[in-house]
Amino acid sequence: MLRQVLLAASRSGGVRHAVESAPFSRGMVRRFIAGETVDDALQVTRRLVGEGLNVTIDHLGEDTTDAAQAEAVVEGYLTLLDRLAAAGHGPRAEVSVKLSAVGQALDEDMAVDNARRICAAAKAAGTTVTLDMEDHTTVESTLRILAELRRDHPETGAVIQSYLRRAEEYCAGLAYEGSRVRLCKGAYAAPDDVAYTSKAEIDRSYVRCMKVLFAGEGYPMLATHDPRLIEIAGALAVFHDRAPSSFEYQMLYGIRPAEQRRLTGLGAQVRVYVPYGREWYGYAMRRMAERPANLAFVLRSLATRS
């Protein structure tokens, strides 16, 4: 119930205004968001890379409503990638892109063209792009766009959400050589006939999907903070004789940083999802919906700062 309330709040303009203007907002942003500017993102990236971690950077923004707005997002990514290349971070820092931010809801062809420009800039910078998966209504469109982009940029990463009932099927279709697949649980609301709703069901689906990805020829990217799932992933890697370089763990900036460093210390590949930008509200609300401890953090901040 709490998860559904928070997801509904992520789409409410009135709640958004109240949260953005509340005293605790700055603490919430600092916990989960690198900052509002490219300089902020690069500063965090430099620190994480220096600690032996890899990074994927998300220029926050979604649900673009006009072509000019989509173009602004693309230009933001091109600037970011140029700066990453200049700083020499290309081999360790990629970018994550929400197709809704580059025009998916307006015109799928527009989104393909805009995403292709970002992929080309990423390749020139010596790095890669992963397409974030969003609301369940966009899954088929996102997979079509992924297939189109992979014609010229086969390194483009996919994301599959285990809360979707077809997640295992999607993973099976993407578990081929050279295919980079981020597996996450999912942070959007969806009807029962499309998605699992209980934590236990979502976790079981996650394990089934991991088994498919580890048995395949692709490169699994396991986005989870759950200790049990991390342990199962390690066991699957041993069972399938996977080298540490053949898969990676992914975690969100600001969540379980000690675990990120522990896994890195064991020789695992760990990538931190680093969001930045002014459009942080929807992202932060979904992070709270995913994990009750995140909401507890915000409430503590409210109690001490208001």
PASEBA-1860 file (N, C-alpha, C; in nm, 3 decimals):
! residues 306
1> MLRQVLLA> 0.082/-0.120/0.000/0.000/0.000/0.000/0.086/0.126/0.000 ~ 0.190/0.127/0.087/0.279/0.244/0.094/0.347/0.267/-0.040 ~ 0.390/0.157/-0.104/0.455/0.170/-0.233/0.362/0.235/-0.335 ~ 0.236/0.194/-0.338/0.141/0.251/-0.432/0.117/0.399/-0.406 ~ 0.112/0.437/-0.277/0.093/0.577/-0.241/0.209/0.662/-0.291 ~ 0.331/0.612/-0.270/0.449/0.688/-0.311/0.459/0.697/-0.463 ~ 0.423/0.590/-0.533/0.426/0.594/-0.678/0.322/0.693/-0.731 ~ 0.206/0.697/-0.667/0.104/0.795/-0.706/0.154/0.937/-0.681
9> ASRSGGVR> 0.223/0.955/-0.569/0.278/1.087/-0.535/0.382/1.132/-0.636 ~ 0.455/1.035/-0.695/0.558/1.070/-0.792/0.499/1.134/-0.917 ~ 0.366/1.114/-0.939/0.300/1.170/-1.056/0.211/1.288/-1.022 ~ 0.211/1.331/-0.896/0.123/1.439/-0.852/0.195/1.574/-0.851 ~ 0.144/1.669/-0.928/0.204/1.801/-0.931/0.196/1.872/-0.798 ~ 0.084/1.857/-0.727/0.069/1.923/-0.598/0.165/1.869/-0.494 ~ 0.178/1.737/-0.488/0.272/1.676/-0.394/0.414/1.714/-0.432 ~ 0.441/1.717/-0.560/0.575/1.754/-0.605/0.614/1.892/-0.554
17> HAVESAPF> 0.525/1.989/-0.568/0.555/2.124/-0.523/0.582/2.126/-0.372 ~ 0.500/2.052/-0.297/0.517/2.049/-0.151/0.651/1.987/-0.113 ~ 0.688/1.877/-0.180/0.814/1.810/-0.147/0.934/1.895/-0.186 ~ 0.930/1.953/-0.306/1.044/2.031/-0.354/1.070/2.154/-0.268 ~ 0.965/2.206/-0.205/0.983/2.326/-0.124/1.000/2.294/0.025 ~ 0.991/2.167/0.063/1.002/2.129/0.205/1.146/2.137/0.253 ~ 1.166/2.161/0.383/1.301/2.174/0.438/1.386/2.049/0.420 ~ 1.323/1.928/0.418/1.402/1.806/0.409/1.451/1.775/0.268
25> SRGMVRRF> 1.403/1.851/0.168/1.434/1.816/0.030/1.583/1.817/0.001 ~ 1.654/1.915/0.055/1.797/1.923/0.028/1.869/1.796/0.076 ~ 1.831/1.746/0.194/1.892/1.624/0.245/1.862/1.505/0.156 ~ 1.737/1.496/0.107/1.698/1.387/0.020/1.779/1.391/-0.110 ~ 1.793/1.512/-0.167/1.866/1.526/-0.292/2.012/1.488/-0.273 ~ 2.071/1.535/-0.166/2.212/1.504/-0.142/2.234/1.355/-0.120 ~ 2.135/1.286/-0.070/2.149/1.142/-0.044/2.148/1.062/-0.174 ~ 2.062/1.099/-0.266/2.040/1.017/-0.385/2.088/1.079/-0.516
33> IAGETVDD> 2.108/1.209/-0.521/2.138/1.281/-0.645/2.274/1.347/-0.635 ~ 2.353/1.337/-0.742/2.488/1.395/-0.740/2.483/1.548/-0.730 ~ 2.378/1.607/-0.784/2.365/1.753/-0.787/2.283/1.792/-0.907 ~ 2.285/1.919/-0.942/2.203/1.967/-1.053/2.281/1.990/-1.181 ~ 2.414/1.994/-1.176/2.493/2.031/-1.292/2.587/1.920/-1.337 ~ 2.639/1.936/-1.458/2.740/1.842/-1.510/2.861/1.840/-1.419 ~ 2.901/1.957/-1.370/3.016/1.963/-1.279/2.992/1.877/-1.156 ~ 2.869/1.881/-1.103/2.836/1.798/-0.986/2.851/1.650/-1.019
41> ALQVTRRL> 2.798/1.610/-1.135/2.805/1.470/-1.176/2.949/1.426/-1.195 ~ 3.031/1.511/-1.255/3.170/1.476/-1.280/3.249/1.467/-1.150 ~ 3.216/1.553/-1.055/3.286/1.549/-0.927/3.259/1.416/-0.856 ~ 3.133/1.373/-0.854/3.098/1.245/-0.792/3.161/1.130/-0.870 ~ 3.156/1.136/-1.002/3.216/1.032/-1.085/3.365/1.018/-1.057 ~ 3.434/1.130/-1.049/3.578/1.128/-1.023/3.608/1.058/-0.890 ~ 3.527/1.087/-0.790/3.549/1.027/-0.658/3.523/0.877/-0.661 ~ 3.414/0.835/-0.723/3.379/0.694/-0.726/3.479/0.613/-0.808
49> VGEGLNVT> 3.519/0.666/-0.923/3.618/0.598/-1.006/3.750/0.585/-0.930 ~ 3.784/0.689/-0.855/3.905/0.684/-0.775/3.901/0.577/-0.668 ~ 3.781/0.536/-0.629/3.765/0.431/-0.528/3.752/0.292/-0.590 ~ 3.772/0.284/-0.722/3.768/0.155/-0.789/3.632/0.113/-0.840 ~ 3.534/0.204/-0.835/3.399/0.175/-0.882/3.378/0.223/-1.024 ~ 3.287/0.160/-1.095/3.242/0.208/-1.225/3.115/0.291/-1.203 ~ 3.074/0.364/-1.306/2.963/0.458/-1.291/2.874/0.455/-1.415 ~ 2.744/0.472/-1.395/2.654/0.505/-1.505/2.578/0.630/-1.464
57> IDHLGEDT> 2.578/0.731/-1.550/2.524/0.863/-1.516/2.391/0.884/-1.588 ~ 2.293/0.929/-1.512/2.160/0.957/-1.565/2.133/1.107/-1.556 ~ 2.114/1.170/-1.673/2.074/1.311/-1.678/1.924/1.314/-1.657 ~ 1.879/1.349/-1.538/1.740/1.334/-1.499/1.645/1.412/-1.588 ~ 1.533/1.349/-1.617/1.429/1.409/-1.700/1.349/1.296/-1.764 ~ 1.219/1.314/-1.774/1.134/1.212/-1.835/1.003/1.276/-1.878 ~ 0.924/1.199/-1.953/0.793/1.248/-1.998/0.803/1.381/-2.070 ~ 0.897/1.390/-2.164/0.914/1.510/-2.245/0.787/1.538/-2.324
65> TDAAQAEA> 0.747/1.663/-2.328/0.620/1.699/-2.390/0.634/1.772/-2.523 ~ 0.755/1.809/-2.563/0.773/1.873/-2.694/0.913/1.847/-2.747 ~ 0.931/1.868/-2.877/1.057/1.836/-2.943/1.172/1.921/-2.891 ~ 1.143/2.047/-2.857/1.248/2.134/-2.807/1.302/2.084/-2.673 ~ 1.214/2.035/-2.590/1.256/1.980/-2.461/1.341/1.856/-2.482 ~ 1.301/1.770/-2.576/1.380/1.650/-2.606/1.517/1.688/-2.658 ~ 1.524/1.789/-2.743/1.652/1.834/-2.796/1.743/1.886/-2.685 ~ 1.685/1.954/-2.587/1.764/2.005/-2.474/1.825/1.889/-2.395
73> VVEGYLTL> 1.748/1.781/-2.379/1.800/1.664/-2.308/1.916/1.602/-2.386 ~ 1.899/1.589/-2.516/2.005/1.533/-2.600/2.131/1.617/-2.588 ~ 2.116/1.749/-2.598/2.232/1.837/-2.588/2.299/1.823/-2.452 ~ 2.218/1.801/-2.348/2.274/1.780/-2.215/2.362/1.655/-2.211 ~ 2.316/1.549/-2.275/2.395/1.426/-2.280/2.522/1.445/-2.364 ~ 2.511/1.517/-2.474/2.629/1.538/-2.558/2.736/1.617/-2.482 ~ 2.692/1.716/-2.406/2.786/1.792/-2.323/2.849/1.703/-2.218 ~ 2.766/1.624/-2.150/2.816/1.532/-2.047/2.920/1.437/-2.105
81> LDRLAAAG> 2.892/1.376/-2.219/2.983/1.280/-2.279/3.113/1.346/-2.323 ~ 3.103/1.468/-2.374/3.224/1.542/-2.411/3.312/1.566/-2.289 ~ 3.248/1.601/-2.178/3.322/1.627/-2.054/3.381/1.497/-1.998 ~ 3.306/1.387/-2.007/3.359/1.258/-1.961/3.483/1.218/-2.039 ~ 3.477/1.239/-2.170/3.592/1.205/-2.254/3.712/1.292/-2.219 ~ 3.689/1.421/-2.200/3.798/1.513/-2.167/3.863/1.478/-2.034 ~ 3.782/1.425/-1.940/3.833/1.388/-1.809/3.896/1.249/-1.808 ~ 3.887/1.178/-1.921/3.944/1.044/-1.929/3.864/0.937/-1.859
89> HGPRAEVS> 3.733/0.962/-1.837/3.650/0.867/-1.764/3.575/0.770/-1.855 ~ 3.591/0.784/-1.987/3.516/0.699/-2.079/3.519/0.551/-2.048 ~ 3.636/0.493/-2.019/3.639/0.348/-1.993/3.565/0.305/-1.866 ~ 3.539/0.397/-1.774/3.480/0.360/-1.644/3.341/0.418/-1.622 ~ 3.300/0.512/-1.704/3.171/0.579/-1.681/3.089/0.582/-1.808 ~ 2.973/0.518/-1.804/2.880/0.521/-1.917/2.762/0.612/-1.881 ~ 2.660/0.617/-1.969/2.542/0.697/-1.940/2.417/0.610/-1.952 ~ 2.316/0.642/-1.873/2.185/0.580/-1.881/2.087/0.682/-1.937
97> VKLSAVGQ> 2.001/0.637/-2.027/1.909/0.728/-2.096/1.767/0.678/-2.084 ~ 1.677/0.767/-2.043/1.534/0.738/-2.044/1.477/0.784/-2.178 ~ 1.420/0.692/-2.253/1.369/0.727/-2.385/1.254/0.826/-2.378 ~ 1.179/0.826/-2.268/1.072/0.925/-2.254/1.127/1.066/-2.250 ~ 1.254/1.080/-2.212/1.316/1.213/-2.205/1.360/1.264/-2.341 ~ 1.373/1.173/-2.438/1.420/1.215/-2.570/1.312/1.199/-2.677 ~ 1.184/1.196/-2.634/1.074/1.206/-2.727/0.995/1.081/-2.755 ~ 1.011/0.976/-2.677/0.943/0.849/-2.705/0.791/0.864/-2.712
105> ALDEDMAV> 0.733/0.942/-2.621/0.588/0.957/-2.618/0.537/1.044/-2.732 ~ 0.625/1.124/-2.790/0.585/1.213/-2.900/0.592/1.141/-3.034 ~ 0.704/1.073/-3.056/0.727/1.007/-3.184/0.841/0.908/-3.167 ~ 0.814/0.779/-3.191/0.915/0.677/-3.168/1.037/0.698/-3.257 ~ 1.014/0.741/-3.381/1.126/0.766/-3.471/1.214/0.880/-3.419 ~ 1.151/0.981/-3.360/1.228/1.090/-3.299/1.316/1.037/-3.188 ~ 1.259/0.950/-3.105/1.336/0.893/-2.995/1.454/0.811/-3.047 ~ 1.432/0.735/-3.155/1.540/0.656/-3.214/1.652/0.749/-3.261
113> DNARRICA> 1.616/0.853/-3.334/1.717/0.946/-3.387/1.793/1.014/-3.274 ~ 1.721/1.058/-3.173/1.787/1.126/-3.061/1.878/1.031/-2.983 ~ 1.829/0.911/-2.959/1.910/0.813/-2.887/2.032/0.773/-2.970 ~ 2.016/0.766/-3.100/2.129/0.730/-3.187/2.238/0.836/-3.177 ~ 2.200/0.963/-3.168/2.300/1.070/-3.153/2.378/1.054/-3.022 ~ 2.306/1.017/-2.917/2.373/0.997/-2.787/2.466/0.877/-2.794 ~ 2.422/0.768/-2.858/2.506/0.649/-2.872/2.633/0.680/-2.951 ~ 2.619/0.758/-3.057/2.737/0.794/-3.137/2.835/0.877/-3.056
121> AAKAAGTT> 2.783/0.969/-2.976/2.870/1.051/-2.891/2.937/0.966/-2.785 ~ 2.864/0.868/-2.731/2.922/0.778/-2.631/3.035/0.696/-2.691 ~ 3.013/0.646/-2.811/3.117/0.567/-2.878/3.242/0.652/-2.899 ~ 3.224/0.777/-2.942/3.337/0.867/-2.963/3.410/0.895/-2.832 ~ 3.337/0.891/-2.721/3.396/0.917/-2.589/3.456/0.790/-2.528 ~ 3.445/0.678/-2.599/3.500/0.553/-2.549/3.415/0.486/-2.444 ~ 3.284/0.510/-2.450/3.196/0.452/-2.349/3.067/0.402/-2.413 ~ 2.967/0.372/-2.332/2.845/0.307/-2.379/2.721/0.376/-2.323
129> VTLDMEDH> 2.606/0.333/-2.375/2.475/0.382/-2.332/2.391/0.263/-2.288 ~ 2.316/0.279/-2.180/2.215/0.181/-2.141/2.079/0.251/-2.142 ~ 1.980/0.188/-2.205/1.846/0.245/-2.212/1.767/0.204/-2.089 ~ 1.732/0.299/-2.005/1.649/0.268/-1.889/1.512/0.217/-1.934 ~ 1.457/0.125/-1.856/1.320/0.080/-1.880/1.229/0.157/-1.786 ~ 1.115/0.201/-1.838/1.025/0.286/-1.759/0.891/0.218/-1.738 ~ 0.784/0.293/-1.747/0.649/0.241/-1.727/0.621/0.121/-1.817 ~ 0.538/0.027/-1.768/0.512/-0.097/-1.843/0.455/-0.072/-1.982
137> TTVESTLR> 0.387/0.042/-2.001/0.328/0.071/-2.132/0.433/0.101/-2.238 ~ 0.557/0.124/-2.198/0.662/0.159/-2.294/0.756/0.043/-2.324 ~ 0.733/-0.074/-2.264/0.829/-0.184/-2.276/0.851/-0.225/-2.421 ~ 0.744/-0.253/-2.494/0.760/-0.300/-2.632/0.826/-0.194/-2.719 ~ 0.788/-0.068/-2.700/0.851/0.040/-2.775/1.000/0.049/-2.744 ~ 1.035/0.037/-2.616/1.175/0.045/-2.575/1.256/-0.068/-2.635 ~ 1.201/-0.189/-2.638/1.272/-0.302/-2.696/1.287/-0.287/-2.848 ~ 1.187/-0.228/-2.913/1.200/-0.202/-3.057/1.313/-0.102/-3.083
145> ILAELRRD> 1.316/0.005/-3.003/1.420/0.106/-3.019/1.558/0.048/-2.989 ~ 1.565/-0.037/-2.886/1.691/-0.104/-2.854/1.742/-0.183/-2.975 ~ 1.653/-0.263/-3.035/1.693/-0.344/-3.151/1.742/-0.257/-3.265 ~ 1.676/-0.145/-3.286/1.718/-0.054/-3.393/1.855/0.006/-3.363 ~ 1.878/0.049/-3.241/2.006/0.109/-3.204/2.119/0.008/-3.211 ~ 2.090/-0.117/-3.175/2.195/-0.219/-3.175/2.242/-0.257/-3.315 ~ 2.172/-0.212/-3.419/2.220/-0.235/-3.556/2.356/-0.168/-3.575 ~ 2.368/-0.045/-3.527/2.493/0.030/-3.540/2.573/0.034/-3.410
153> HPETGAVI> 2.504/0.014/-3.298/2.569/0.023/-3.167/2.531/-0.101/-3.085 ~ 2.589/-0.217/-3.118/2.550/-0.341/-3.049/2.581/-0.341/-2.900 ~ 2.665/-0.247/-2.857/2.701/-0.238/-2.715/2.595/-0.169/-2.630 ~ 2.490/-0.117/-2.691/2.384/-0.048/-2.618/2.319/-0.142/-2.516 ~ 2.313/-0.098/-2.392/2.259/-0.182/-2.285/2.108/-0.179/-2.277 ~ 2.051/-0.293/-2.235/1.907/-0.306/-2.212/1.880/-0.313/-2.063 ~ 1.755/-0.287/-2.024/1.712/-0.303/-1.885/1.584/-0.385/-1.884 ~ 1.581/-0.488/-1.799/1.460/-0.568/-1.779/1.422/-0.561/-1.632
161> QSYLRRAE> 1.292/-0.543/-1.606/1.241/-0.531/-1.469/1.176/-0.662/-1.427 ~ 1.223/-0.718/-1.315/1.175/-0.850/-1.275/1.031/-0.848/-1.226 ~ 0.974/-0.730/-1.197/0.835/-0.728/-1.153/0.739/-0.756/-1.268 ~ 0.788/-0.748/-1.391/0.704/-0.779/-1.506/0.688/-0.930/-1.522 ~ 0.569/-0.976/-1.550/0.543/-1.119/-1.562/0.616/-1.181/-1.681 ~ 0.651/-1.101/-1.780/0.723/-1.152/-1.897/0.874/-1.131/-1.886 ~ 0.923/-1.095/-1.769/1.065/-1.062/-1.753/1.157/-1.175/-1.796 ~ 1.123/-1.299/-1.755/1.209/-1.413/-1.789/1.214/-1.432/-1.940
169> EYCAGLAY> 1.102/-1.413/-2.005/1.096/-1.424/-2.151/1.184/-1.316/-2.216 ~ 1.174/-1.193/-2.164/1.257/-1.084/-2.219/1.405/-1.115/-2.201 ~ 1.443/-1.165/-2.083/1.583/-1.197/-2.057/1.634/-1.305/-2.154 ~ 1.552/-1.407/-2.176/1.591/-1.513/-2.268/1.619/-1.459/-2.408 ~ 1.540/-1.361/-2.449/1.558/-1.303/-2.582/1.679/-1.213/-2.592 ~ 1.734/-1.173/-2.479/1.848/-1.080/-2.479/1.978/-1.143/-2.430 ~ 1.975/-1.271/-2.398/2.092/-1.337/-2.337/2.188/-1.391/-2.442 ~ 2.220/-1.308/-2.543/2.310/-1.352/-2.648/2.445/-1.281/-2.636
177> EGSRVRLC> 2.543/-1.330/-2.707/2.679/-1.279/-2.696/2.685/-1.129/-2.727 ~ 2.753/-1.055/-2.642/2.769/-0.912/-2.661/2.655/-0.829/-2.605 ~ 2.548/-0.892/-2.560/2.431/-0.821/-2.510/2.447/-0.785/-2.363 ~ 2.443/-0.657/-2.334/2.452/-0.607/-2.197/2.310/-0.588/-2.143 ~ 2.278/-0.655/-2.032/2.142/-0.652/-1.978/2.145/-0.618/-1.829 ~ 2.087/-0.505/-1.795/2.069/-0.469/-1.654/1.937/-0.528/-1.604 ~ 1.945/-0.606/-1.499/1.826/-0.664/-1.436/1.796/-0.588/-1.308 ~ 1.678/-0.528/-1.300/1.636/-0.459/-1.179/1.498/-0.509/-1.138
185> KGAYAAPD> 1.450/-0.464/-1.024/1.319/-0.511/-0.978/1.205/-0.432/-1.041 ~ 1.224/-0.303/-1.062/1.118/-0.219/-1.119/1.062/-0.124/-1.017 ~ 1.038/0.000/-1.060/0.994/0.102/-0.966/0.875/0.182/-1.019 ~ 0.788/0.117/-1.095/0.669/0.183/-1.151/0.545/0.102/-1.114 ~ 0.432/0.167/-1.112/0.306/0.098/-1.086/0.261/0.027/-1.214 ~ 0.199/-0.091/-1.197/0.149/-0.167/-1.311/0.034/-0.255/-1.265 ~ -0.061/-0.287/-1.353/-0.174/-0.373/-1.315/-0.129/-0.516/-1.289 ~ -0.211/-0.590/-1.214/-0.178/-0.727/-1.172/-0.155/-0.821/-1.289
193> DVAYTSKA> -0.225/-0.800/-1.400/-0.209/-0.892/-1.512/-0.079/-0.869/-1.587 ~ -0.010/-0.759/-1.557/0.116/-0.726/-1.623/0.234/-0.750/-1.532 ~ 0.215/-0.726/-1.402/0.328/-0.728/-1.309/0.295/-0.801/-1.180 ~ 0.399/-0.859/-1.120/0.387/-0.913/-0.984/0.380/-0.796/-0.887 ~ 0.307/-0.816/-0.779/0.289/-0.706/-0.684/0.353/-0.733/-0.548 ~ 0.377/-0.860/-0.515/0.437/-0.888/-0.384/0.589/-0.897/-0.396 ~ 0.655/-0.861/-0.288/0.801/-0.865/-0.286/0.853/-1.007/-0.314 ~ 0.789/-1.106/-0.255/0.834/-1.244/-0.274/0.826/-1.286/-0.420
201> EIDRSYVR> 0.717/-1.250/-0.488/0.703/-1.286/-0.629/0.807/-1.215/-0.714 ~ 0.830/-1.087/-0.684/0.928/-1.010/-0.761/1.068/-1.067/-0.740 ~ 1.100/-1.105/-0.617/1.231/-1.164/-0.588/1.249/-1.297/-0.660 ~ 1.144/-1.380/-0.659/1.155/-1.510/-0.728/1.175/-1.490/-0.878 ~ 1.105/-1.392/-0.933/1.123/-1.361/-1.074/1.266/-1.313/-1.101 ~ 1.320/-1.235/-1.009/1.457/-1.184/-1.024/1.555/-1.302/-1.031 ~ 1.537/-1.400/-0.944/1.626/-1.517/-0.943/1.613/-1.595/-1.073 ~ 1.491/-1.614/-1.119/1.472/-1.686/-1.246/1.541/-1.613/-1.361
209> CMKVLFAG> 1.529/-1.482/-1.361/1.593/-1.402/-1.466/1.745/-1.411/-1.456 ~ 1.799/-1.407/-1.334/1.944/-1.421/-1.318/1.992/-1.553/-1.375 ~ 1.917/-1.661/-1.349/1.957/-1.792/-1.400/1.963/-1.792/-1.552 ~ 1.868/-1.726/-1.615/1.867/-1.717/-1.761/1.988/-1.638/-1.811 ~ 2.015/-1.525/-1.747/2.124/-1.439/-1.793/2.261/-1.503/-1.770 ~ 2.281/-1.566/-1.655/2.410/-1.630/-1.629/2.432/-1.750/-1.720 ~ 2.325/-1.820/-1.757/2.338/-1.935/-1.846/2.360/-1.893/-1.991 ~ 2.329/-1.766/-2.022/2.342/-1.716/-2.158/2.483/-1.670/-2.190
217> EGYPMLAT> 2.496/-1.602/-2.305/2.626/-1.558/-2.355/2.647/-1.408/-2.337 ~ 2.549/-1.339/-2.277/2.560/-1.195/-2.263/2.634/-1.152/-2.138 ~ 2.620/-1.024/-2.106/2.688/-0.963/-1.993/2.582/-0.915/-1.894 ~ 2.555/-0.994/-1.787/2.453/-0.953/-1.689/2.500/-0.835/-1.604 ~ 2.408/-0.742/-1.581/2.434/-0.628/-1.494/2.325/-0.630/-1.387 ~ 2.360/-0.673/-1.267/2.262/-0.704/-1.164/2.239/-0.586/-1.072 ~ 2.129/-0.517/-1.094/2.097/-0.398/-1.017/2.014/-0.437/-0.895 ~ 2.081/-0.455/-0.783/2.012/-0.492/-0.659/2.098/-0.455/-0.539
225> HDPRLIEI> 2.029/-0.427/-0.427/2.098/-0.404/-0.300/2.066/-0.517/-0.201 ~ 1.989/-0.614/-0.247/1.940/-0.722/-0.161/2.052/-0.822/-0.133 ~ 2.093/-0.840/-0.007/2.203/-0.932/0.025/2.178/-1.075/-0.024 ~ 2.053/-1.121/-0.016/2.023/-1.258/-0.060/2.043/-1.273/-0.210 ~ 1.999/-1.174/-0.287/2.014/-1.181/-0.431/2.160/-1.169/-0.472 ~ 2.235/-1.088/-0.400/2.379/-1.076/-0.428/2.448/-1.209/-0.401 ~ 2.410/-1.276/-0.294/2.469/-1.407/-0.261/2.433/-1.510/-0.368 ~ 2.309/-1.510/-0.413/2.266/-1.603/-0.517/2.341/-1.575/-0.647
233> AGALAVFH> 2.360/-1.448/-0.678/2.434/-1.412/-0.799/2.576/-1.467/-0.794 ~ 2.640/-1.455/-0.679/2.775/-1.509/-0.664/2.778/-1.660/-0.685 ~ 2.678/-1.728/-0.632/2.671/-1.874/-0.648/2.648/-1.911/-0.795 ~ 2.563/-1.836/-0.864/2.538/-1.863/-1.005/2.664/-1.839/-1.089 ~ 2.741/-1.738/-1.053/2.865/-1.711/-1.126/2.961/-1.828/-1.112 ~ 2.970/-1.883/-0.992/3.057/-2.000/-0.971/3.004/-2.120/-1.049 ~ 2.873/-2.144/-1.042/2.813/-2.259/-1.109/2.838/-2.255/-1.260 ~ 2.829/-2.134/-1.318/2.846/-2.119/-1.463/2.990/-2.084/-1.501
241> DRAPSSFE> 3.081/-2.093/-1.403/3.223/-2.066/-1.428/3.243/-1.929/-1.492 ~ 3.174/-1.831/-1.436/3.182/-1.693/-1.484/3.297/-1.620/-1.416 ~ 3.385/-1.557/-1.496/3.491/-1.474/-1.440/3.430/-1.345/-1.386 ~ 3.492/-1.281/-1.287/3.439/-1.155/-1.233/3.420/-1.047/-1.340 ~ 3.499/-1.053/-1.446/3.489/-0.953/-1.552/3.372/-0.977/-1.647 ~ 3.302/-1.090/-1.630/3.195/-1.126/-1.724/3.056/-1.083/-1.679 ~ 3.048/-1.016/-1.566/2.920/-0.963/-1.517/2.951/-0.854/-1.415 ~ 2.848/-0.780/-1.376/2.870/-0.675/-1.275/2.748/-0.658/-1.187
249> YQMLYGIR> 2.774/-0.603/-1.069/2.667/-0.559/-0.980/2.646/-0.410/-1.002 ~ 2.522/-0.365/-0.988/2.492/-0.223/-0.998/2.411/-0.180/-0.876 ~ 2.446/-0.064/-0.821/2.375/-0.011/-0.706/2.355/0.139/-0.723 ~ 2.256/0.191/-0.653/2.223/0.332/-0.663/2.317/0.418/-0.579 ~ 2.347/0.534/-0.630/2.426/0.631/-0.554/2.353/0.664/-0.424 ~ 2.426/0.653/-0.314/2.370/0.687/-0.184/2.309/0.571/-0.110 ~ 2.304/0.452/-0.171/2.244/0.336/-0.106/2.349/0.224/-0.094 ~ 2.374/0.180/0.028/2.468/0.073/0.061/2.609/0.095/0.004
257> PAEQRRLT> 2.666/0.214/0.025/2.801/0.240/-0.027/2.906/0.144/0.030 ~ 2.889/0.101/0.156/2.986/0.007/0.213/2.983/-0.126/0.139 ~ 2.865/-0.169/0.099/2.854/-0.295/0.024/2.916/-0.280/-0.115 ~ 2.902/-0.165/-0.175/2.965/-0.140/-0.304/3.116/-0.160/-0.293 ~ 3.173/-0.105/-0.188/3.318/-0.115/-0.170/3.361/-0.256/-0.127 ~ 3.276/-0.324/-0.051/3.308/-0.461/-0.012/3.319/-0.551/-0.134 ~ 3.221/-0.542/-0.223/3.222/-0.624/-0.343/3.341/-0.589/-0.432 ~ 3.371/-0.461/-0.443/3.487/-0.420/-0.522/3.614/-0.479/-0.463
265> GLGAQVRV> 3.624/-0.478/-0.331/3.741/-0.535/-0.264/3.757/-0.683/-0.288 ~ 3.647/-0.752/-0.318/3.652/-0.895/-0.347/3.686/-0.923/-0.493 ~ 3.703/-0.817/-0.571/3.738/-0.833/-0.712/3.621/-0.826/-0.807 ~ 3.500/-0.799/-0.756/3.381/-0.790/-0.841/3.377/-0.657/-0.916 ~ 3.309/-0.658/-1.029/3.282/-0.534/-1.101/3.156/-0.471/-1.041 ~ 3.166/-0.347/-0.995/3.053/-0.278/-0.934/3.035/-0.143/-1.002 ~ 2.913/-0.114/-1.043/2.881/0.012/-1.109/2.776/0.087/-1.027 ~ 2.798/0.216/-1.006/2.708/0.299/-0.928/2.625/0.386/-1.022
273> YVPYGREW> 2.493/0.383/-1.003/2.399/0.463/-1.083/2.392/0.603/-1.023 ~ 2.445/0.701/-1.097/2.458/0.838/-1.047/2.366/0.931/-1.125 ~ 2.255/0.974/-1.067/2.166/1.070/-1.135/2.204/1.214/-1.099 ~ 2.178/1.304/-1.193/2.198/1.446/-1.164/2.098/1.528/-1.246 ~ 2.073/1.650/-1.203/1.984/1.739/-1.276/1.875/1.796/-1.189 ~ 1.801/1.891/-1.244/1.696/1.959/-1.167/1.568/1.877/-1.158 ~ 1.548/1.785/-1.251/1.423/1.706/-1.252/1.439/1.581/-1.165 ~ 1.461/1.603/-1.035/1.495/1.492/-0.945/1.373/1.433/-0.874
281> YGYAMRRM> 1.261/1.501/-0.876/1.149/1.462/-0.790/1.098/1.320/-0.817 ~ 1.062/1.290/-0.943/1.007/1.158/-0.974/1.104/1.047/-0.941 ~ 1.231/1.069/-0.970/1.333/0.968/-0.940/1.340/0.942/-0.790 ~ 1.347/1.048/-0.710/1.361/1.032/-0.565/1.239/0.963/-0.504 ~ 1.119/0.995/-0.553/0.999/0.932/-0.499/0.997/0.783/-0.531 ~ 1.043/0.743/-0.649/1.046/0.600/-0.683/1.149/0.527/-0.598 ~ 1.259/0.594/-0.564/1.358/0.530/-0.477/1.298/0.501/-0.340 ~ 1.215/0.592/-0.291/1.150/0.569/-0.161/1.046/0.457/-0.172
289> AERPANLA> 0.977/0.450/-0.286/0.878/0.345/-0.304/0.944/0.207/-0.309 ~ 1.066/0.201/-0.361/1.137/0.074/-0.372/1.178/0.017/-0.236 ~ 1.214/0.106/-0.143/1.279/0.059/-0.020/1.234/0.143/0.098 ~ 1.162/0.085/0.194/1.111/0.161/0.309/1.219/0.236/0.385 ~ 1.342/0.182/0.390/1.449/0.250/0.462/1.478/0.386/0.402 ~ 1.455/0.402/0.272/1.476/0.532/0.210/1.375/0.634/0.260 ~ 1.250/0.591/0.278/1.148/0.679/0.332/1.181/0.717/0.476 ~ 1.231/0.620/0.554/1.268/0.649/0.692/1.375/0.756/0.698
297> FVLRSLAT> 1.469/0.752/0.604/1.573/0.855/0.598/1.512/0.994/0.578 ~ 1.415/1.003/0.485/1.352/1.132/0.458/1.276/1.182/0.581 ~ 1.204/1.092/0.647/1.127/1.133/0.764/1.218/1.181/0.877 ~ 1.332/1.115/0.894/1.428/1.161/0.995/1.479/1.299/0.959 ~ 1.504/1.321/0.831/1.550/1.452/0.787/1.445/1.559/0.815 ~ 1.318/1.525/0.789/1.208/1.618/0.813/1.201/1.655/0.960 ~ 1.216/1.556/1.048/1.205/1.580/1.191/1.318/1.667/1.243 ~ 1.435/1.656/1.184/1.550/1.729/1.237/1.571/1.864/1.170
305> RS> 1.514/1.885/1.051/1.541/2.008/0.977/1.425/2.105/0.972 ~ 1.304/2.056/0.996/1.188/2.146/0.984/1.175/2.236/1.105
END
